[in-house]
Amino acid sequence: NAGVMQNPRHLVRRRGQEARLRCSPMKGHSHVYWYRQLPEEGLKFMVYLQKENIIDESGMPKERFSAEFPKEGPSILRIQQVVRGDSAAYFCASSPYVESYGYTFGSGTRLTVV
Amino acid sequence: GQQVMQIPQYQHVQEGEDFTTYCNSSTTLSNIQWYKQRPGGHPVFLIQLVKSGEVKKQKRLTFQFGEAKKNSSLHITATQTTDVGTYFCTDSNYQLIWGAGTKLIIKP
């Protein structure tokens, strides 16, 4: 009965490289959400996806960031040409419904851009 | 846009003392959720409050939702080292408008 699985836990990238963050939702959950957290701050919503569809990407920067949730496999958050300001913890959560009684989070990916 | 403010930002307590964090929203909330995040960890859902004036308890934790559904509080009685972490309140919409959280620090 695995929870929300994220990998890698830690990711170091040089400026200009690409970062790929993966999230496998809980079994039976078809809604996936990505959030970014800077140190000493709360989470900031980035994007909400269902299988093969982006439902709401209003929190995602227009450039360099993209997300997908294919029919098979995990959801991917992709950051192209990373910059130092992208360093943060990225969490995903999943739920069986869009308005859920509490969201289950993965352990996060800590991205460090050097 | 909607804003959620939490106070205080930090609270230092001796083990065994009580702890309270307050959450205020600029708009009326449908529901409010509370999460706990340990240092280096991920947010863990604690509870959701739905009704105006609602009070819920989980062992030493007491959660309240204001009558106007614009504020909420979390009170911990007799803190323990396992309570250390940051406590966040948020609305229940998936966008989760988060406060900055209140960090509970136990004095050595």
Interface residues (C-beta under 8 A of the other chain):
Chain A: H31 Y33 Y35 E40 E41 G42 L43 K44 F45 Y48 D56 S58 G59 F91 S95 V98 E99 S100 Y101 G102 Y103 T104 F105 G106 S107 G108
Chain B: Q33 G41 H42 P43 V44 F45 I47 Q48 F88 T90 S92 N93 Y94 Q95 L96 I97 W98 G99 A100 G101
